[in-house]
Amino acid sequence: MHLLLLALPLLVACRNKAESGDDSQDVAPIPVVTDLTWHLHAEVQSLVYVDWTQSADAEVHVEYSFDDGVWVSSPTFTARAGVQEQLIAGIPFATTAQWRVVPEGGESVDGEPIATGALPEDLPLGTVTVSDPSSWLPGANYMLTSINKKSGGWTGGEYWTFILDRQARVVWAHVAPQHHWTLFTQVSVTGDYFMWDEATYWSDYDEGEGSTVHKAWLDEEIEQIATPGLHHAFVQLPDETLVWGSQYDDWTEALVEMGPTETQSSVLWTCQDNWPGSGDCESNGLFYVEGTDSFLYSFYTNNSIVEVDHQTGESLWWAGEVAGGYAFDPESSQYSWQHGITYTDAGTLLVSSEYHPDGQHDPETWLLEYDVDAAARTLHYVWGNSSGAYAGTNGDAWRLANGNTLHMVGTAGVIREVDPAGTDVWRVEFEGTRLLGRGQYIEDLYTLVKPRE
């Protein structure tokens, strides 16, 4: 009885609180956004920092628009009360954009319009000549590649690494210093940074002694790695080991590797020791085959491709002008001056190659695909497609997840996505004979931004 009497006041208080709707302890304060400002990245003036003050903790994101009726969003993050900052990526150079801060549980607030910096004066611009969005690789929103400012094919100049959107508008750009070459920029295997090569082989004529690979986010460099002998392609293995063709090891082409914690490269394979009859060889392409832990390795000096075992250094097979290699079926389908060697998910060999269709005198640059028949020691031709252009050198070829093929047409200055029927669904053309490097699609630029601390 005494216990019941003691509990009655507490029960009454709880009932009165519930009836009055007093649940203030369970309601988060409403975030209020004020003091919105913006400023450009000091070096890449298509990147924008937006700042604001927030009165309370809340999930928040920034929305922005530079095409009529189209709004895009930064990633959502937990913002604490106080001054906040968000990097905005994907706005083209020389563009005005509207923007607003959107806090969860509060009202969105507009900032003064953003104006990105002028296009870099020496950056070549492309023109979209074919565009069929319904047939594009889904999620392939941006293109990472490189190009030489100067026409003239395989020549020195100013090499730009840059990112295009699907309208060929430049949303990020950086030039290699001291006229060093960049041909194989690529997203890391981890997907959270990218790499660009700074090769001195063709600019300083130093056998590539000063060549490096840069790891970077869009807004900040991570590190610069010495890669002596680098003169053309490099790849990154699943554990972030770098592998490249080197012209700095005993004056012969060597395939070398360097682990992520190492400072010296080690030789895996050489033309001289592991590929008899290959001659004075120099590579122009490299592709890692994860399923078999091997490398496709291409050489312009003998118009040949060899597959190399990573663990043993054995030359597993080869085809081209080096004696003892696989045949071509039909013989007329043999590649020449091939670049951009890859295996497709179906296991076929895909290359970008000079080709003389139907025996015509003037060559074109084609995509050529072969079934690699080890039992018959033969490359069987299965598909070909003309770019409608001719690249005197370089090129890249990638089979995409939807069956389309990405084709970088080297010094023809053409980027194309072609469907399985052989029809261009996206084509960007640059004037002149500017040297294009490797190309790779990116879905979300924010995956390549320095992580928030």
ZAMARLUM-512112 format. One record per residue (C-alpha): residue in one letter; y, x, z. Coordinates in nm, 4 decimals. Layout:
// residues N
<A <Y X Z>>
...
This chain:
// residues 453
<M <0.0000 0.0000 0.0000>>
<H <0.2389 0.2790 0.0905>>
<L <0.1525 0.4645 -0.2306>>
<L <0.2258 0.1541 -0.4378>>
<L <0.5626 0.1066 -0.2731>>
<L <0.6551 0.4686 -0.3412>>
<A <0.5608 0.4370 -0.7100>>
<L <0.7590 0.1181 -0.7741>>
<P <1.1029 0.2856 -0.8110>>
<L <0.9625 0.5323 -1.0653>>
<L <0.7999 0.2569 -1.2694>>
<V <1.1224 0.0562 -1.2710>>
<A <1.3254 0.3603 -1.3819>>
<C <1.0866 0.4324 -1.6698>>
<R <1.0976 0.0654 -1.7785>>
<N <1.4763 0.0561 -1.7700>>
<K <1.4994 0.3798 -1.9732>>
<A <1.2613 0.2442 -2.2364>>
<E <1.4511 -0.0886 -2.2566>>
<S <1.7831 0.0872 -2.2945>>
<G <1.6509 0.3108 -2.5766>>
<D <1.7481 0.6269 -2.3895>>
<D <1.5280 0.8918 -2.5573>>
<S <1.7952 1.1594 -2.5963>>
<Q <1.5580 1.4336 -2.4873>>
<D <1.3394 1.3658 -2.7973>>
<V <1.6174 1.3633 -3.0599>>
<A <1.7111 1.6914 -3.2313>>
<P <2.0820 1.7472 -3.2833>>
<I <2.2069 1.6629 -3.6309>>
<P <2.2849 1.9852 -3.8254>>
<V <2.6370 2.0025 -3.9653>>
<V <2.7115 2.2506 -4.2468>>
<T <3.0592 2.4042 -4.2813>>
<D <3.2401 2.7122 -4.4165>>
<L <3.0574 2.7394 -4.7507>>
<T <3.1302 3.0566 -4.9523>>
<W <2.9586 3.2672 -5.2198>>
<H <2.9675 3.6228 -5.3544>>
<L <2.7854 3.8175 -5.6267>>
<H <2.5263 4.0892 -5.5806>>
<A <2.7000 4.4271 -5.6039>>
<E <2.4846 4.5565 -5.8923>>
<V <2.3181 4.2577 -6.0619>>
<Q <2.5925 4.0022 -6.0995>>
<S <2.3668 3.7169 -6.2024>>
<L <2.2320 3.7166 -5.8468>>
<V <2.4447 3.5168 -5.6019>>
<Y <2.4600 3.5086 -5.2237>>
<V <2.5720 3.1766 -5.0746>>
<D <2.6812 3.1586 -4.7094>>
<W <2.7515 2.8789 -4.4648>>
<T <2.7728 2.7990 -4.0942>>
<Q <2.5203 2.5598 -3.9423>>
<S <2.5738 2.3758 -3.6136>>
<A <2.2047 2.3394 -3.5197>>
<D <1.8594 2.4655 -3.6118>>
<A <1.7096 2.2910 -3.9164>>
<E <1.4945 2.3331 -4.2251>>
<V <1.7341 2.3969 -4.5124>>
<H <1.7482 2.4804 -4.8815>>
<V <2.0141 2.5285 -5.1470>>
<E <2.0274 2.3212 -5.4647>>
<Y <2.2183 2.4377 -5.7715>>
<S <2.2789 2.3257 -6.1277>>
<F <2.4073 2.4952 -6.4428>>
<D <2.2553 2.2594 -6.7032>>
<D <2.3780 1.8993 -6.7162>>
<G <2.1649 1.6763 -6.4950>>
<V <1.9216 1.9513 -6.3938>>
<W <1.9090 2.0705 -6.0330>>
<V <1.6853 2.3471 -5.9055>>
<S <1.6200 2.4604 -5.5500>>
<S <1.5832 2.7756 -5.3484>>
<P <1.2849 2.7951 -5.1115>>
<T <1.3182 2.5997 -4.7864>>
<F <1.3433 2.8058 -4.4692>>
<T <1.4110 2.7505 -4.0984>>
<A <1.7790 2.8250 -4.0400>>
<R <1.9110 2.8833 -3.6891>>
<A <2.2465 2.7623 -3.5678>>
<G <2.5193 2.9971 -3.6861>>
<V <2.6013 3.1818 -4.0080>>
<Q <2.3320 3.1676 -4.2794>>
<E <2.2838 3.3330 -4.6184>>
<Q <2.0590 3.2582 -4.9167>>
<L <2.0103 3.4584 -5.2364>>
<I <2.0219 3.2438 -5.5486>>
<A <1.8238 3.3642 -5.8538>>
<G <1.7839 3.2265 -6.2045>>
<I <2.1445 3.1542 -6.3001>>
<P <2.2267 3.3263 -6.6309>>
<F <2.5053 3.5785 -6.6604>>
<A <2.8499 3.4381 -6.7567>>
<T <2.7646 3.0917 -6.6241>>
<T <2.9290 2.8398 -6.3918>>
<A <2.7021 2.6577 -6.1470>>
<Q <2.7442 2.3768 -5.8956>>
<W <2.5694 2.4148 -5.5592>>
<R <2.5101 2.2433 -5.2287>>
<V <2.3443 2.3159 -4.8960>>
<V <2.0840 2.0575 -4.7941>>
<P <1.9814 2.0603 -4.4237>>
<E <1.6903 1.8433 -4.3163>>
<G <1.8210 1.5589 -4.1024>>
<G <2.1823 1.6231 -4.1986>>
<E <2.4150 1.5612 -4.4901>>
<S <2.4274 1.7928 -4.7918>>
<V <2.7576 1.9722 -4.8477>>
<D <2.8950 2.1026 -5.1776>>
<G <3.0365 2.4515 -5.2181>>
<E <3.3016 2.5729 -5.4598>>
<P <3.1496 2.6348 -5.8069>>
<I <2.9739 2.9683 -5.8638>>
<A <3.0748 3.1920 -6.1546>>
<T <2.8220 3.4675 -6.2329>>
<G <2.9356 3.8007 -6.3748>>
<A <2.9781 3.8863 -6.7404>>
<L <2.6788 3.9905 -6.9481>>
<P <2.6263 4.3671 -6.9455>>
<E <2.8139 4.4919 -7.2481>>
<D <2.5302 4.6972 -7.3977>>
<L <2.2422 4.4544 -7.3389>>
<P <2.0885 4.3200 -7.6652>>
<L <2.0577 3.9426 -7.6815>>
<G <1.7821 3.7391 -7.8426>>
<T <1.7937 3.4092 -8.0301>>
<V <1.5350 3.1334 -7.9901>>
<T <1.4134 3.0432 -8.3391>>
<V <1.1098 2.8283 -8.2414>>
<S <1.0775 2.6144 -7.9289>>
<D <0.8073 2.3559 -7.8527>>
<P <0.8117 2.3078 -7.4721>>
<S <0.5196 2.0636 -7.4748>>
<S <0.2921 2.3433 -7.5990>>
<W <0.4092 2.6272 -7.3738>>
<L <0.1971 2.7815 -7.1018>>
<P <0.2717 2.5599 -6.7981>>
<G <0.4782 2.7337 -6.5327>>
<A <0.5820 3.0167 -6.7663>>
<N <0.9508 2.9753 -6.6894>>
<Y <1.0774 3.3303 -6.7382>>
<M <0.9935 3.6401 -6.9410>>
<L <1.0052 3.9926 -6.7925>>
<T <1.0297 4.2697 -7.0532>>
<S <1.2362 4.5666 -7.1696>>
<I <1.4307 4.6644 -7.4817>>
<N <1.6264 4.9534 -7.6255>>
<K <1.9946 4.8955 -7.6937>>
<K <1.9660 5.1094 -8.0060>>
<S <1.7943 5.0076 -8.3300>>
<G <1.5797 5.2552 -8.5162>>
<G <1.2265 5.1952 -8.3913>>
<W <1.0735 5.4652 -8.1735>>
<T <1.3961 5.6299 -8.0673>>
<G <1.6062 5.7241 -7.7690>>
<G <1.8803 5.5049 -7.6343>>
<E <1.9542 5.2860 -7.3351>>
<Y <1.6443 5.1024 -7.2161>>
<W <1.7039 4.7741 -7.0360>>
<T <1.4594 4.5911 -6.8116>>
<F <1.5568 4.2239 -6.8143>>
<I <1.4425 3.8674 -6.7505>>
<L <1.4976 3.5761 -6.9907>>
<D <1.4672 3.2044 -6.9347>>
<R <1.3150 2.9849 -7.2031>>
<Q <1.6540 2.9484 -7.3739>>
<A <1.6662 3.3313 -7.4029>>
<R <1.9492 3.3432 -7.1502>>
<V <1.9475 3.6625 -6.9448>>
<V <1.9125 3.5948 -6.5708>>
<W <1.8542 3.9538 -6.4521>>
<A <1.9055 4.2989 -6.6065>>
<H <1.8963 4.6681 -6.5162>>
<V <1.9362 4.9785 -6.7339>>
<A <1.7276 5.2951 -6.6923>>
<P <1.9434 5.5974 -6.6040>>
<Q <2.0042 5.9053 -6.8207>>
<H <1.8565 5.7512 -7.1380>>
<H <1.5070 5.7550 -6.9862>>
<W <1.2573 5.5163 -7.1434>>
<T <1.1192 5.1900 -7.0020>>
<L <0.8315 5.0276 -7.1923>>
<F <0.5838 4.8858 -6.9398>>
<T <0.7659 4.6819 -6.6772>>
<Q <0.5239 4.4471 -6.4974>>
<V <0.4707 4.2289 -6.1911>>
<S <0.2639 4.3933 -5.9162>>
<V <-0.0954 4.2884 -5.8526>>
<T <0.0229 4.1377 -5.5219>>
<G <0.2810 3.9266 -5.7055>>
<D <0.5623 3.9957 -5.4575>>
<Y <0.7467 4.2767 -5.6361>>
<F <0.7656 4.4247 -5.9838>>
<M <0.7546 4.7727 -6.1361>>
<W <0.9482 4.9456 -6.4095>>
<D <0.8743 5.2835 -6.5602>>
<E <1.1322 5.5580 -6.6038>>
<A <0.9676 5.7980 -6.8497>>
<T <1.1244 6.1366 -6.9272>>
<Y <0.8628 6.2462 -7.1821>>
<W <1.0578 6.1247 -7.4858>>
<S <1.4089 6.1790 -7.3520>>
<D <1.3869 6.5178 -7.1784>>
<Y <1.0893 6.6592 -7.3724>>
<D <0.9453 6.7817 -7.0427>>
<E <0.5845 6.6635 -7.0964>>
<G <0.6733 6.3787 -6.8631>>
<E <0.7226 6.6046 -6.5611>>
<G <1.0069 6.3889 -6.4317>>
<S <0.8549 6.0469 -6.5105>>
<T <0.8489 5.7896 -6.2310>>
<V <0.7493 5.4304 -6.1578>>
<H <0.9905 5.2167 -5.9555>>
<K <0.8752 4.9413 -5.7221>>
<A <1.1477 4.6852 -5.6749>>
<W <1.2547 4.3390 -5.5742>>
<L <1.5167 4.1676 -5.7856>>
<D <1.7810 4.2419 -5.5244>>
<E <1.6722 4.5833 -5.3939>>
<E <1.4578 4.8821 -5.4862>>
<I <1.1536 4.9470 -5.2649>>
<E <1.0523 5.2992 -5.3675>>
<Q <1.0329 5.5443 -5.6559>>
<I <0.6962 5.7090 -5.7241>>
<A <0.6564 6.0381 -5.9103>>
<T <0.4110 5.9977 -6.2021>>
<P <0.4072 6.3348 -6.3823>>
<G <0.2916 6.3166 -6.7429>>
<L <0.3618 5.9434 -6.7819>>
<H <0.4615 5.8906 -7.1432>>
<H <0.3362 5.5450 -7.2330>>
<A <0.1271 5.2816 -7.0525>>
<F <0.0384 5.2546 -6.6849>>
<V <-0.1577 4.9941 -6.4884>>
<Q <-0.1954 4.8990 -6.1242>>
<L <-0.5376 4.8404 -5.9703>>
<P <-0.6140 4.5656 -5.7135>>
<D <-0.5573 4.8088 -5.4235>>
<E <-0.2178 4.9074 -5.5781>>
<T <-0.3463 5.2424 -5.7079>>
<L <-0.1492 5.3538 -6.0153>>
<V <-0.3339 5.4794 -6.3251>>
<W <-0.1638 5.6255 -6.6315>>
<G <-0.2204 5.8370 -6.9390>>
<S <-0.0774 6.1819 -6.8715>>
<Q <0.0318 6.4606 -7.1027>>
<Y <0.0884 6.6971 -6.8101>>
<D <-0.2650 6.8044 -6.7261>>
<D <-0.3928 7.1213 -6.9020>>
<W <-0.2109 7.0257 -7.2209>>
<T <-0.4518 6.7500 -7.3080>>
<E <-0.4391 6.3742 -7.2647>>
<A <-0.5775 6.2882 -6.9221>>
<L <-0.6346 5.9575 -6.7509>>
<V <-0.5098 6.0062 -6.3951>>
<E <-0.4834 5.7938 -6.0825>>
<M <-0.2901 5.8020 -5.7565>>
<G <-0.3594 5.5795 -5.4564>>
<P <-0.0831 5.3927 -5.2716>>
<T <-0.0726 5.6473 -4.9871>>
<E <-0.1228 5.9571 -5.2033>>
<T <0.1391 6.1933 -5.3461>>
<Q <-0.0772 6.3820 -5.5968>>
<S <-0.2638 6.2355 -5.8932>>
<S <-0.6269 6.3140 -5.9701>>
<V <-0.7900 6.3341 -6.3132>>
<L <-1.0456 6.0660 -6.4036>>
<W <-1.1098 6.1540 -6.7697>>
<T <-0.9787 6.3728 -7.0518>>
<C <-1.0055 6.3578 -7.4292>>
<Q <-1.1217 6.7172 -7.4385>>
<D <-1.4032 6.6874 -7.1839>>
<N <-1.5123 6.3245 -7.2078>>
<W <-1.4573 6.2176 -7.5689>>
<P <-1.6012 6.4734 -7.8122>>
<G <-1.4453 6.4664 -8.1571>>
<S <-1.1368 6.2740 -8.0498>>
<G <-0.9091 6.5637 -8.1444>>
<D <-0.5546 6.6190 -8.0259>>
<C <-0.5181 6.2722 -7.8785>>
<E <-0.2241 6.0880 -7.7303>>
<S <-0.2449 5.7355 -7.5909>>
<N <-0.0360 5.4261 -7.6499>>
<G <-0.2138 5.1611 -7.4441>>
<L <-0.4111 5.1060 -7.1243>>
<F <-0.5787 4.7988 -6.9743>>
<Y <-0.7828 4.7718 -6.6536>>
<V <-1.1039 4.5652 -6.6666>>
<E <-1.1584 4.4541 -6.3078>>
<G <-1.4999 4.2929 -6.3663>>
<T <-1.6560 4.6220 -6.4800>>
<D <-1.4151 4.8642 -6.3094>>
<S <-1.3328 5.0273 -6.6401>>
<F <-1.0349 5.0940 -6.8665>>
<L <-0.9582 5.0102 -7.2268>>
<Y <-0.7658 5.3095 -7.3543>>
<S <-0.5901 5.3132 -7.6933>>
<F <-0.4810 5.6143 -7.9016>>
<Y <-0.2444 5.6164 -8.1972>>
<T <-0.3382 5.9713 -8.2966>>
<N <-0.6841 5.8622 -8.4121>>
<N <-0.6438 5.4828 -8.4469>>
<S <-0.9180 5.4371 -8.1875>>
<I <-0.9914 5.2512 -7.8650>>
<V <-1.2306 5.3830 -7.6006>>
<E <-1.3607 5.2133 -7.2859>>
<V <-1.3800 5.4476 -6.9856>>
<D <-1.5873 5.3981 -6.6706>>
<H <-1.3606 5.4338 -6.3662>>
<Q <-1.6223 5.5813 -6.1328>>
<T <-1.8028 5.8236 -6.3644>>
<G <-1.5420 5.9054 -6.6300>>
<E <-1.7982 5.8239 -6.8991>>
<S <-1.6799 5.7051 -7.2415>>
<L <-1.8800 5.3806 -7.2633>>
<W <-1.8012 5.2981 -7.6275>>
<W <-1.5280 5.3483 -7.8814>>
<A <-1.4237 5.2211 -8.2214>>
<G <-1.1812 5.3503 -8.4827>>
<E <-1.1591 5.6841 -8.6629>>
<V <-1.3447 5.8931 -8.4024>>
<A <-1.6969 5.9663 -8.5269>>
<G <-1.9899 5.7986 -8.3553>>
<G <-1.8062 5.4786 -8.2652>>
<Y <-1.8762 5.1106 -8.3219>>
<A <-1.8540 4.9646 -8.6719>>
<F <-1.6321 4.6728 -8.7814>>
<D <-1.7625 4.3465 -8.9254>>
<P <-1.6299 4.2982 -9.1835>>
<E <-1.5193 4.6533 -9.2515>>
<S <-1.1842 4.5273 -9.3796>>
<S <-1.1011 4.3879 -9.0345>>
<Q <-1.0545 4.7334 -8.8796>>
<Y <-0.7387 4.7670 -8.6738>>
<S <-0.4839 5.0388 -8.7472>>
<W <-0.1913 5.1660 -8.5381>>
<Q <-0.3138 4.9263 -8.2689>>
<H <-0.1232 4.8524 -7.9468>>
<G <-0.1408 4.6071 -7.6587>>
<I <-0.5166 4.6266 -7.6076>>
<T <-0.6645 4.3652 -7.3711>>
<Y <-0.9824 4.1756 -7.2985>>
<T <-0.9522 3.7964 -7.2909>>
<D <-1.1205 3.5887 -7.0193>>
<A <-1.3917 3.5146 -7.2781>>
<G <-1.4619 3.8879 -7.3063>>
<T <-1.3235 3.9337 -7.6561>>
<L <-1.1041 4.2296 -7.7502>>
<L <-0.7451 4.1399 -7.8446>>
<V <-0.4982 4.3818 -8.0056>>
<S <-0.1627 4.3905 -8.1806>>
<S <-0.2211 4.5809 -8.5017>>
<E <-0.0838 4.6820 -8.8360>>
<Y <-0.2783 4.4878 -9.0964>>
<H <-0.2819 4.4437 -9.4729>>
<P <-0.3906 4.0824 -9.5272>>
<D <-0.5795 4.0187 -9.8509>>
<G <-0.5191 4.3758 -9.9566>>
<Q <-0.1442 4.3307 -9.9936>>
<H <0.0529 4.6536 -10.0008>>
<D <0.3178 4.5729 -9.7387>>
<P <0.1689 4.5597 -9.3872>>
<E <0.2417 4.2981 -9.1236>>
<T <0.1823 4.3076 -8.7498>>
<W <-0.1078 4.0834 -8.6574>>
<L <-0.2996 3.9649 -8.3581>>
<L <-0.6633 4.0651 -8.4153>>
<E <-0.9530 3.9482 -8.1979>>
<Y <-1.3084 4.0844 -8.1922>>
<D <-1.6386 4.0138 -8.0238>>
<V <-1.7650 4.3437 -7.8802>>
<D <-2.1372 4.3543 -7.9639>>
<A <-2.2847 4.6453 -7.7683>>
<A <-2.6384 4.5832 -7.8935>>
<A <-2.5332 4.6075 -8.2559>>
<R <-2.2609 4.8660 -8.1826>>
<T <-2.0173 4.6495 -8.3785>>
<L <-1.6820 4.4763 -8.3381>>
<H <-1.7146 4.1355 -8.5050>>
<Y <-1.3842 3.9870 -8.6227>>
<V <-1.3347 3.6370 -8.4773>>
<W <-0.9647 3.5523 -8.5182>>
<G <-0.6422 3.6850 -8.6642>>
<N <-0.2825 3.5718 -8.6788>>
<S <0.0214 3.7199 -8.8505>>
<S <0.3500 3.7550 -8.6650>>
<G <0.5390 3.7212 -8.9917>>
<A <0.7081 4.0501 -8.9071>>
<Y <0.6308 4.4194 -8.9061>>
<A <0.6629 4.6509 -8.6073>>
<G <0.6622 5.0166 -8.7048>>
<T <0.5373 5.0886 -8.3537>>
<N <0.4538 4.9332 -8.0174>>
<G <0.3415 4.5820 -7.9311>>
<D <0.1581 4.3818 -7.6674>>
<A <-0.1028 4.1034 -7.6757>>
<W <-0.2190 3.8737 -7.3939>>
<R <-0.4424 3.5650 -7.4041>>
<L <-0.2867 3.3051 -7.1739>>
<A <-0.4586 3.0603 -6.9396>>
<N <-0.3984 2.7601 -7.1699>>
<G <-0.5461 2.9362 -7.4756>>
<N <-0.2113 3.0432 -7.6210>>
<T <-0.1419 3.4096 -7.6927>>
<L <0.1671 3.6090 -7.5955>>
<H <0.2623 3.8599 -7.8636>>
<M <0.5346 4.1208 -7.8195>>
<V <0.6002 4.2514 -8.1708>>
<G <0.7292 4.5982 -8.0811>>
<T <1.0067 4.7351 -8.2988>>
<A <1.0257 4.4114 -8.4973>>
<G <1.2145 4.2843 -8.1914>>
<V <1.0151 3.9594 -8.1713>>
<I <0.8665 3.7771 -7.8722>>
<R <0.6284 3.4967 -7.9628>>
<E <0.3898 3.2552 -7.7938>>
<V <0.1349 3.1266 -8.0417>>
<D <-0.1108 2.8389 -7.9954>>
<P <-0.4845 2.8566 -8.0799>>
<A <-0.4146 2.7121 -8.4250>>
<G <-0.1895 3.0092 -8.5018>>
<T <0.1421 2.8240 -8.4744>>
<D <0.4399 2.9706 -8.2941>>
<V <0.5438 2.7467 -8.0032>>
<W <0.8137 2.9840 -7.8768>>
<R <0.9799 3.2646 -8.0678>>
<V <1.2720 3.4863 -7.9713>>
<E <1.4184 3.7331 -8.2198>>
<F <1.6445 4.0323 -8.1586>>
<E <1.8484 4.1799 -8.4407>>
<G <1.7544 4.5177 -8.5829>>
<T <1.4508 4.7309 -8.5007>>
<R <1.5007 4.7573 -8.1254>>
<L <1.1937 4.8679 -7.9337>>
<L <1.0529 4.5898 -7.7134>>
<G <0.8209 4.6811 -7.4278>>
<R <0.5450 4.4956 -7.2466>>
<G <0.6107 4.1292 -7.1712>>
<Q <0.4927 3.9102 -6.8845>>
<Y <0.5702 3.5534 -6.7843>>
<I <0.7030 3.4688 -6.4365>>
<E <0.6830 3.1237 -6.2826>>
<D <0.9063 3.1620 -5.9759>>
<L <1.1739 3.4316 -5.9427>>
<Y <1.1861 3.3873 -5.5653>>
<T <0.8437 3.5523 -5.5357>>
<L <1.0178 3.8753 -5.6470>>
<V <1.3072 3.8578 -5.3982>>
<K <1.3165 4.0747 -5.0862>>
<P <1.1443 3.8798 -4.8051>>
<R <1.3699 3.7188 -4.5477>>
<E <1.3758 3.9170 -4.2241>>
